């Protein structure tokens, strides 16, 4: 299938009402062919299409890793390159895709989880651009909700975003920290119990409207075991 035809086909699938079925169809495409079109949709102006492309990239790369691990590593390195200043690009969707992939594949998580965390570490590969910080927090959170042990070292980095001016940064960081609670994190999250600033958060393959306070209360529900 020609590239343009394949991209159009994938675009149609990403826009289907039944995304679960569409994702299964995308997963049946030859992985190496689906990857480049999916990268293109990371830059879509349609928020739903963009997020679905990130989810689909996770599915495709995790499946690819089962039969061709080095090919999956090539994709991970491409995502990392997109976040490198020398790439000349912005890197839209790259940290989110890294989070989706590492959440879905244990081997890739072991190899690249620390690199993903480094994007929110001031002593690491910290991303200065606020829009990319949103993506890196979401990626770390996606990994945390799937493999919390790997994200324990990121606790202090996540807490540093709890008081950010941008409510999306605050709320996403709180959501990301929920699986790795400790008494200090619980205390800091509790300070946001009345923070009603709104944000949108992609969860369970859906964009949801929420508030910082709602995310804080959800996280605090798990704090009792850390008293």
PyMOL commands that set and color helices and strands:
alter all, ss='L'
color gray80, all
select helices_A, chain A and resi 3-14+19-27+31-41+47-67+69-82+85-87+94-104+106-118+130-146+148-159+167-180+183-190+212-220+224-226
alter helices_A, ss='H'
color red, helices_A
select strands_A, chain A and resi 198-203+206-211
alter strands_A, ss='S'
color yellow, strands_A
deselect
rebuild
show_as cartoon
